[in-house]
Amino acid sequence: MKEMESRVSKFPRELRHVGGSLVWEGLLRRLNLEFSEESRQNLLAANLLLKKYSEVVYVNHTSSMEDMELPVSMVLTFLTNTKRIIGPVAMQHYDPGRDWKNAVLLRLLKPLGIEIFPIVQPVGIDEKATMYSDEKTLQMSADLRTATTNAVRNPGTVFGITPEGTRSPNGRLLPARKGIGYLESYDPSDTLRYIPVAIVLKKFYSSPKIEVGQPLSLGEMNINNKTLPEDPKERAQILANAHMQRLAGMLPLEMRGVYKV
């Protein structure tokens, strides 16, 4: 906890907030995005909850630039109680032994209170565990899992994730990967709050907007954990689809893709 706070103190929250606000307002103007009062109120509620809980902000993945800039600047602008921002990346890009350039760049974000590392895998490294089964990588994965568990238990952590895992070329939702569903394993007390963020750009729809949903726990989403399958992969996929259904309900019908009901 002290280490976490010291990293944040090197780059004052006030300065991050001002910088984020400038980027946020600039993006809204440049992209001509509608941002509703309901979305603003949901973010203010989420900011208050960060004093007691950690939160997951998840976004539909359509454009590498806006998908990164919009949610990050939004978090810095509205979620001022954030102590740490975490995002997932594949192990092959995090491990210096496999991709040292990206590994260095990812670690350079730490002074900003932003950490990008493999965090959503169930056991070992990921579903391609056979590719990364050496002792060093397994130990790195175990250490990252411990760090993530500790982050969840300390209020003020924000996880940023795109559940689809890859960009949609036409704006329509793709099937969610299991990552966001695995986050349940870090949160046995059901305290994480999940916040869907729908980004609708003009190139995909005539009315561009960014919409933010309510911060809800799995229990508040009416997901009965006792009825979920024991198999971790099946369980994670069901949870991931439930999150995506929330996100789909905030998008125009034409953009709901595989989650169109």
PEZIMO-V334668 format. One record per run of one state. SS is the DSSP state (a for helix, b for strand, c for the rest). FROM is the first residue (numbers start at 1). LEN is the number of residues. If there is no record, write none. Layout:
BEGIN
ss=SS from=FROM len=LEN
ss=SS from=FROM len=LEN
END
This chain:
BEGIN
ss=c from=1 len=1
ss=a from=2 len=8
ss=c from=10 len=3
ss=a from=13 len=19
ss=c from=32 len=2
ss=b from=34 len=1
ss=c from=35 len=2
ss=a from=37 len=13
ss=c from=50 len=5
ss=b from=55 len=5
ss=c from=60 len=4
ss=a from=64 len=15
ss=c from=79 len=5
ss=b from=84 len=4
ss=c from=88 len=3
ss=a from=91 len=4
ss=c from=95 len=5
ss=a from=100 len=8
ss=c from=108 len=2
ss=a from=110 len=3
ss=c from=113 len=1
ss=b from=114 len=3
ss=c from=117 len=12
ss=a from=129 len=4
ss=c from=133 len=2
ss=a from=135 len=19
ss=c from=154 len=3
ss=b from=157 len=5
ss=c from=162 len=17
ss=a from=179 len=8
ss=c from=187 len=6
ss=b from=193 len=8
ss=c from=201 len=8
ss=b from=209 len=4
ss=c from=213 len=3
ss=b from=216 len=1
ss=c from=217 len=8
ss=a from=225 len=3
ss=c from=228 len=4
ss=a from=232 len=17
ss=c from=249 len=4
ss=a from=253 len=3
ss=c from=256 len=1
ss=a from=257 len=3
ss=c from=260 len=2
END
